[in-house]
């Protein structure tokens, strides 16, 4: 298959060759997490790299990614560079690799530097006694407001996709899993709906609504009512989909 590889500009030819060799031997490295996509942490020249190997797409998407759409790996790389230029935290993008031929799209990889962090947003949904909990949650809400003000619609704004690192009395946030994003002016409903996948806890929605109201100047009740409605709607659809999938697997077997 044809190999397509794109690197960031600050890499030496020797380092690019090491990255290429690493991708060629990806299956020989130990470890790896993920059922669909596989992530491995591999050290090259003293730097831990996060390599995400995307699952080979279905037939329709193999054709689409080959001729009509950018792959998840390419979008992740390009969006990471764009976020960095916009002053939004994300692990440093290094490169992406794709393999394709006239019959369709095959394997693809996105490489970034491994980012150290303390927690993800997910921990906030499970440990309400986490130190400085209220300030962390409010800082996260301000970070989301910053995304919206910059016209960034992060479609996978879910619990595991924001890394949180404490920096003295403040917090830094880093977005991961970047392949689904839009860049445009966001209206009020789109902004508030962007919180719908984050938590099932009304107390968290109340805090985020309060902080978003302070940032935006919008009415707290309007924000909370919409945010809680969108949260409940998402949960209903999510668990309905799981129930239907479980029934389908039962009848299939």
N, C-alpha and C positions, 0 to 999 in steps of 0.2 A: 504493500500500500504506500501511497505517497505520504511522506512526512512533512508536515508544516509546523514550524517552530518559530515563535516570536519571543524575543527577550527584551527586557528593559535596557535602556541605553548605557547604563553605568557598569555593565558587566564586561570583563575581559574575555578574549577568545578562549583562553585556557579554561576559564570558569564555565563558559557556555558548553565547551566540550565535556566537562565533568557532569553538567546537568543532563546533557544528551545521553551520556553513558548511563547515568542513574535511571533515566526513563526507560532506556532499552533493557535494563536489568531490574525493573520495578518489581516484578513477580518474585525475584530471588531475595528481596529484603524481608526480614522478619516483621511480624506485627501487622497492624492494619485494623481499622475499626469501620463499621458501617455495613448494613445489609445490601443496600443498593449501590451507593458510591463508597469507594474504599479510600480511607485517609491513612497515610503513613507519615511518621516524623523521621526524617533522615538527615544526618549531620554531614555537611559538606564544608570542608575547610574551617571547622570550628563553629559553623552557624547551623542551627536547627532549622530545617525547611519543612513546611507543611505541603505535602503532595496529595492532591485530591484527584483520584482516578474516577472519572464519571462512567456510570454504567452504559454499555453500548445501547443506543436507543432502539426502539421498535422500528419496523420497516418504514412506516410513513415518515418518522422523524429522521431516519437515516437518509432518506431522500431529501427531506426539507433542509437538514443541516448541511448537506452536500451542495445544494444549489440555491436555496432561498433564504435561509436564516443563519445567523451566527450561532455557533455552538455555545453550550454552557461554559466551557472552558474559556473561549474567547471573550464572552460577555463578562465573566468574572474578572478577567485580566483588565479589560478596558474600563469596567466600572470602578475597579479598585484604583486605577490611575486617576480616573476622573474625581472620585471621592477625595483622594489625597490632594489634588489641586484645589478642591473646594474647601479644604480645611476640615474634613471629616475623617475620624480615625478608622483605619482598617489595616490589617496586617500588610506589610510592604509587599507589593506584587513583584514577582521575579520573572515569570515566563508562562507560556502555555504551549502545549503540543497537541497536534491533531493528526489522525491517520485516516485517509480516505482514498477511494478509487472511483472508477466510472460507475460502479454498481451501488455505491452508497458510502455512508459515513461510518467509521469504526470507533476506535478508542480515542479518548481525549484526556488531557491532564492539565490541571492548574497548579502552579507552584507559587507559594508565598513564604515569607519568613514566619516562623512560628512565633506567635505573640504571647508573652507571659501575661497572666491575668490572675485576679483573685477569685472572682465568681462570674457566673453569667446571670442574666435576669432570672433564669429558672430557679436558682437558689432562693431568690426573694419570694417566690411563690410557695416555698416549702418551709422556710425558716424565718418566722416572724420575729425571732429574737436575735437576728443577725445584727452585729454592732452597727450603730448609726443608721438603722433601717430606714427611718423616715427620710433622712437626708439623701440616702442612696436612691430611693424611689423617686424623690422629687428631682434629683439631679438627672436621673434617667428621663423623666418627663421633659425637662428643659432641653435635654439632648434631642429628643424626638421633635420638640417644637423647632429646634434649630434646623433639623432635617427638612421640616415642612417649609420653613421660611426660605430655605435655599432651593426649594422646588424639587426635593428628593422624595420620591414615593417608593419606599422600601417594601416591596410586596410580600417578602418573607419576614416581616417584623414579628417574630415569634420568640418564645422564651430562650431558646438556645443560641440565637443568632446575634446577640450583643454581649461582647466580653466587657467586663468591668474591672478596672484596675484603680486601686486607691493611690492617690498622689498627695500625701500630706493630709490636708483638710478638704481636698477636692477629689473628684473622680474623673477618670478618663474612660471613654467608651469607644469600642472598636466593633464595626459591623463585619460579619462573616456570612458565608453562603450568599454570594452577591448576584447570582445570575439572573434574578428577576427584579428589575428596577425600572421605574419611569422617571423622567426628568421633565417637570412641567409645573405650572402654577397650580396649587392645590386649593380646592374650595373647602368650606367648613366641614361638610359631610365626609369628604374623602379623608381629611385630616383625622377626624375623630374615629372613623371606621378603621383607620390604621392601627388603632389600639386593640381591636377586637380579638386578636389571637393570643394575647399575652397572658391572661389570667382568668380564672373562674371566680376569684374572690372579690366580692363587692367592696370590701374595705380598701383594697388596692385601687379599684376603679374610682372610689371616692377621693383618695389622695391624688391620683393622677389627674382627675377632673379639676380638683382645686388648684393644683399647680399649673395646669394648662390654662385655666381661666386667668390666673395671675399673669402668665406670660402673654396671652393673646388679647386680654381685655374683653373676652366674650363672657356671657352669662354662665355662671357655674351650673345652674339647673339645666340649661340647654345642653351643656357639654355632658354632664353626668347622665341625663336621661338618654341621650343618643349613644353614648359610650356603653352604657349598661345594656341597652337594647341590642346593639350590634354584637356585644359579647355573648349575650344569650342566644342570638340568632346563629352565631358561628358555632357555639357549642352544640346546639340542636342539630345543625347540618353535619357537623363532624361525627357525632355519635350515631346519627341515622346512617351515615355512609358506612361506618364500622359495622353496624348491625346488618346492613344489606350485604356487605362483603362476607361476613361470617355465615350468613344463610346461603350465599352462593357457593362458598367453599364446602359447606355441609352437603348440599345437593350434588355438587360436582364429584365428591368422593363417595 
